[in-house]
Amino acid sequence: MRWSGHTRQRSGAVTLLSLLLLLGIWQAAAMLLNDPSLPLPARVAGVFWQATASGELPHHLGATLFRLAVSFSIAMLLGCTIGLMLGKNKAMDAFFDNWLVIFLNIPALVTVILCYIWFGLQESAAILAVVVNKLPNVIVTIREGARALDQDLLEMAQSYRFSRRKTLVHVIWPQLHPFVMAATRSGLALIWKIILLVELLGRSDGMGYQLHLFFQLFDVASLLAYTFAFIAVIQAIEWLVLRPLDRAALRWRR
């Protein structure tokens, strides 16, 4: 435990040093360039504070996070269910495999435009566009996890007459966990980018809408301030939610 704590402290120090180095490079480059296209870190921090104090940034950030939470939850729930079904049923997998290939290769921009044309500039159309773009990735990842399940362990669980819940918790979930976490992390990275596109094209609030406005005004300081705010939230989700879940789920390996 001491070694583990020491390792985490050293890892945290390295992360802090890396971020300080990046900040220093940014400061030096901004001072050398001396151009509004690359504002100083202090300028971006000031814009961030003003936007937060006025409530403007929390409002738009909240709108984007709401869309992210809803679309992510729907995509993960449907994707895990369908992925398990395809991974365990070869006939169904063969039938729908071409569907997955097609949806995986449809550009996100096309999906967003079609959803807005077919269903109007509605919140539900925005959520649907994000879900349709993310769902195939989750299905493919979970399908591979279902294919990789150890059949000997499943047969052992049956021979010992494990209940469905006990089999899921102690046999299936430990094997499926890495695939679910991979789908989760890639999902967060992909979904928020698609949401920005959705908001840019057809919403009147959210981070994407604001970034498009800042682009039109050539307001780089505000653009960076909003971007860093969203990155900070995503990193907080990683550190405070995903990593603790990882440690808890992999405790059996110790």
C-alpha positions in Angstrom: 0.0 0.0 0.0 2.9 2.4 0.8 4.5 1.6 -2.5 1.2 2.2 -4.3 0.7 5.5 -2.5 4.2 6.6 -3.3 3.7 5.7 -6.9 0.5 7.7 -7.2 2.3 10.7 -5.6 5.1 10.5 -8.0 2.7 10.1 -10.9 0.8 13.2 -9.7 4.1 15.2 -9.5 5.0 14.2 -13.1 1.6 15.2 -14.3 1.8 18.6 -12.6 5.3 19.2 -14.0 4.1 18.2 -17.5 1.2 20.7 -17.3 3.5 23.5 -16.0 5.9 22.9 -18.8 3.0 23.1 -21.3 1.9 26.3 -19.7 5.4 27.7 -19.9 5.7 26.9 -23.6 2.3 28.6 -24.2 3.4 31.7 -22.3 6.7 32.0 -24.1 5.1 31.4 -27.5 2.4 34.0 -26.8 5.0 36.6 -25.7 7.1 36.0 -28.8 4.2 36.1 -31.2 2.5 39.0 -29.5 -0.7 38.5 -31.6 -4.4 38.3 -30.7 -4.5 34.8 -32.3 -2.5 33.4 -29.4 -3.5 35.2 -26.2 -1.5 34.9 -23.0 -2.6 32.3 -20.4 -3.5 35.2 -18.0 -5.8 36.7 -20.6 -7.6 33.4 -21.1 -7.9 32.9 -17.3 -9.5 36.4 -17.0 -12.0 35.6 -19.8 -12.8 32.3 -18.1 -13.4 34.0 -14.7 -15.6 36.7 -16.2 -17.7 34.1 -18.2 -18.1 32.0 -15.1 -19.0 34.8 -12.8 -21.7 36.1 -15.3 -23.2 32.6 -15.5 -22.8 32.4 -19.2 -20.2 29.7 -19.2 -22.0 27.5 -16.7 -25.3 27.8 -18.7 -23.8 26.7 -22.0 -21.6 24.1 -20.3 -24.6 22.7 -18.5 -26.6 22.4 -21.8 -23.7 20.5 -23.4 -23.2 18.2 -20.4 -27.0 17.4 -20.3 -26.9 16.3 -24.0 -23.7 14.3 -23.3 -25.2 12.5 -20.3 -28.5 11.6 -22.1 -26.9 10.5 -25.4 -24.1 8.7 -23.6 -26.5 6.8 -21.4 -28.7 5.7 -24.2 -25.8 4.7 -26.5 -24.1 2.7 -23.7 -27.3 0.9 -22.6 -28.4 0.0 -26.1 -24.8 -0.7 -27.3 -24.1 -3.1 -24.4 -27.3 -5.0 -24.8 -27.0 -5.3 -28.6 -23.3 -6.1 -28.4 -23.9 -8.9 -26.0 -26.6 -10.3 -28.2 -24.4 -10.3 -31.3 -21.5 -11.7 -29.4 -23.5 -14.7 -28.2 -25.5 -15.3 -31.3 -23.5 -16.0 -34.5 -26.4 -16.0 -36.8 -27.6 -12.6 -35.6 -24.1 -11.3 -35.7 -23.6 -12.4 -39.4 -27.0 -10.8 -40.3 -26.2 -7.4 -38.7 -22.5 -7.3 -39.4 -22.9 -5.3 -42.7 -25.3 -2.9 -40.9 -22.5 -2.1 -38.4 -20.0 -1.6 -41.1 -22.3 0.8 -42.9 -23.1 2.9 -39.8 -19.5 2.9 -38.7 -18.5 4.6 -42.0 -21.3 7.2 -42.2 -19.7 10.6 -41.4 -21.0 12.3 -38.3 -21.8 15.4 -40.3 -24.2 13.5 -42.6 -26.0 11.9 -39.7 -26.5 15.2 -37.9 -27.8 16.9 -41.1 -30.2 14.1 -41.9 -31.6 14.0 -38.3 -32.3 17.7 -38.4 -33.9 17.5 -41.9 -36.0 14.5 -41.0 -37.0 15.4 -37.4 -36.5 19.2 -37.4 -34.3 21.4 -35.2 -35.5 19.7 -32.0 -33.6 18.6 -28.9 -34.6 15.0 -29.6 -33.1 15.2 -33.1 -29.8 16.4 -31.6 -29.8 13.5 -29.1 -30.7 11.0 -31.8 -27.9 12.2 -34.0 -25.3 11.7 -31.3 -26.6 8.3 -30.3 -26.6 7.0 -33.9 -23.0 8.1 -34.3 -21.8 6.5 -31.1 -23.9 3.3 -30.9 -22.0 1.3 -33.6 -18.7 1.8 -31.7 -20.2 0.5 -28.5 -21.8 -2.5 -30.1 -18.5 -3.5 -31.8 -16.5 -3.2 -28.6 -18.9 -5.1 -26.4 -19.4 -7.7 -29.1 -15.7 -8.5 -29.1 -15.9 -8.7 -25.3 -18.7 -11.1 -25.5 -16.8 -13.3 -28.0 -13.8 -13.3 -25.7 -15.7 -14.7 -22.6 -14.2 -17.9 -21.3 -16.6 -20.7 -21.9 -14.9 -22.9 -19.4 -15.7 -20.4 -16.6 -19.3 -20.2 -17.8 -19.7 -24.0 -17.7 -18.1 -24.1 -14.3 -20.7 -21.5 -13.1 -23.4 -23.7 -14.5 -22.1 -26.8 -12.8 -21.9 -25.1 -9.5 -25.4 -23.8 -10.1 -24.6 -20.1 -9.9 -27.6 -17.8 -10.1 -27.8 -15.5 -13.1 -26.9 -12.5 -10.9 -23.9 -14.4 -9.3 -22.7 -15.5 -12.8 -23.0 -11.9 -14.1 -21.2 -10.4 -11.2 -18.4 -12.9 -10.6 -17.9 -14.5 -14.0 -19.1 -12.3 -16.9 -18.5 -8.8 -15.5 -14.8 -9.3 -14.6 -14.1 -10.4 -18.2 -16.3 -7.8 -19.8 -15.2 -4.9 -17.7 -12.1 -3.9 -19.8 -14.3 -3.7 -22.9 -17.0 -1.7 -21.2 -14.4 0.8 -19.9 -12.9 1.0 -23.3 -16.3 1.8 -24.8 -16.9 4.3 -22.0 -13.7 6.2 -22.5 -13.8 6.2 -26.3 -17.5 7.2 -26.0 -16.8 10.3 -23.9 -14.0 11.3 -26.3 -16.2 10.9 -29.4 -19.6 12.0 -28.1 -18.6 15.4 -26.9 -17.0 16.2 -30.3 -20.2 15.2 -32.0 -22.3 17.2 -29.6 -20.3 20.3 -30.5 -21.1 19.7 -34.1 -24.8 19.1 -33.3 -24.9 22.4 -31.3 -23.0 24.3 -34.0 -25.5 23.3 -36.7 -28.8 23.4 -35.0 -28.9 24.5 -31.3 -29.2 28.0 -29.8 -27.1 27.1 -26.7 -24.3 24.8 -25.7 -20.5 24.9 -26.1 -20.6 24.2 -29.8 -22.9 27.2 -30.4 -20.7 29.5 -28.4 -17.5 28.2 -30.1 -19.0 29.0 -33.5 -19.9 32.5 -32.2 -16.4 33.1 -31.0 -15.0 31.9 -34.3 -17.1 34.5 -36.2 -15.9 37.2 -33.8 -12.3 35.9 -33.9 -12.4 35.8 -30.1 -9.6 33.3 -29.5 -9.4 34.0 -25.8 -13.0 33.1 -25.2 -12.7 30.1 -27.5 -9.8 28.7 -25.5 -11.5 29.5 -22.2 -14.6 27.5 -23.1 -12.5 24.7 -24.5 -10.4 24.3 -21.4 -13.5 24.4 -19.2 -15.0 21.5 -21.0 -11.7 19.6 -21.0 -11.4 20.1 -17.3 -14.9 18.6 -16.7 -14.1 15.6 -18.8 -10.8 15.1 -16.9 -12.7 15.4 -13.6 -15.1 12.6 -14.8 -12.1 10.4 -15.6 -10.3 11.0 -12.3 -13.3 11.1 -10.0 -15.6 8.5 -11.6 -13.9 6.2 -14.2 -10.6 5.5 -12.4 -12.3 4.7 -9.0 -14.7 2.4 -10.9 -11.6 0.8 -12.5 -9.9 0.2 -9.2 -13.1 -1.2 -7.6 -13.8 -3.5 -10.5 -10.2 -4.8 -10.7 -9.8 -5.3 -6.9 -10.1 -9.1 -7.4 -6.7 -9.1 -9.2 -4.8 -8.0 -6.0 
